Amino acid sequence: MISVDTNILVRILTRDDELQCRKAMALFESNNIFISDTVILETEWVLRYAYDFSRTDINRALLHLCGLPQVNLAHPQHIAKALTWHQDGLDFADALHLAGSNDQDSFATFDQLLIKTSAQLAATPKVFAP
């Protein structure tokens, strides 16, 4: 199994460098691929800030990529939950932090928007300000 960096995913999803895109696609076509949570997190950030992808386009791209049969994730249930919450309004990083904390009693933050949005989504664990 081969673990990949953010730039491999970005080449595939943006096709902004045709040669690198072909190499990245060939890698995916001939290997089992591991994508870490941190690479997915960074990929979302790059697509949003550097490429101006919309929330919907980011979710669609990441769902497709993570759903490929040769792709393996460290925490697929966390990524799936984070993508759902992201589509419903949470910042992706916040959604991933919260999804990764789902076995805890609560999640403390000073981020009022995270508190409000997570309450509207009935996300667990409960988010609160200390």
N, C-alpha and C positions, 0 to 999 in steps of 0.2 A: 504494500500500500504506500502511496506517495502523498505526503502532506503538501499543501499548496499555500502560497502567499497571496495576499490581497491583490497584487498586481496581475496575477494569473486570472483571477476571477474578473477583475475589471476589464482586462483585454477581451475576454469572452463576452461580457455583458455590454460593452460599449463599441467593440470592433474599431477602436480608434487607431490601432496600429495593425494593419492587415497581416504582416509577417508574424508578429507576436501572437496575434489572435489565432492564426493557423497552427502555430506551435502549441499554444495552450489547448486548443480543441483536440489536437492529436494526442496530447497527454491524457486528456479526459477519455478519449475514445479507446485507448489501449491500456488503461490502468485502473485499479481501484484507487479512489481519491479520498483523502481525509481532509475535512475543512474544520478548523478549530473555531470555537465560539468567538475568539478575539479577531480572527480573520473575517468572520461574518460581520462583526461589529464595525470593523474598520472599512469593510466594503460598503456598508450602508452609508457611512459618513462620506466616503469618497464619491459615491454616486450622487449623494444629496448636494454636497458642497462644490465639488469640482466639475460635476457633469449636469447639475440642476435637474436630476431625476425627480419626479413627483413621488409622493408617498405610495400611490397605487403602482406606479412603474417599478419602484424599488421592491415592493412586496411581491409583485408578479415575477420579477427577475429572480429574487432570492428563493421563492417557493419553487420555481421551475428548476433552478440549479440544485437546490438541496434535495429535490425529489428525484433526481436522476438515479437510476439503479446502481451505478458504480460509486455513488457519493456516500460517504460515511461521516456522521457528525458525532461529536463527543456527547452532546445533550440534545438530541432531536426534539424531545418534548419541550424543552426550554425555548428552542428556536421557534417551534411551531406556535407556542403560546405568545412569545414576544412579537412575532409577525402579526398574529391576530390582534393583539392589543395595539400594536403600531398602526395597523389599518384603521382601528377604531379611535385613534387620536393620541395615544401616548407617544412620546419621543422613543425612538427605537432603543437607544442605550438604556433609558429608564425601564422600558419594557423588559429588556434582557436582564437587567439587574433584579427586577422584581420576579421574573419567572425563575431565575436562579435561586431565589430566596423562598420558594413556595413551600418548603418544609419548615419554615420558621413561623413563629407566632405573629410577628409584625415586622415592618420595615420603617426605619426612622430616616427622615429627611427634612431639610429646611425648604425644599422646593415645593412651594404652594401649588403650582400648576400640577405637579405630579400627584400631590395629595388629592386635589379636586378631581382630576381626570380619572385616577385609579378608583376613587369612590363612585364616580358615575358609571364605570365599567364593572363595578363589583369585583374588582381584581383582588386576588389574595396573594400574599398575606395583606392584612390591613396596613395601609400607609398612614403615618402620623408624624407630626412635628414634636420633637422633644420639648 
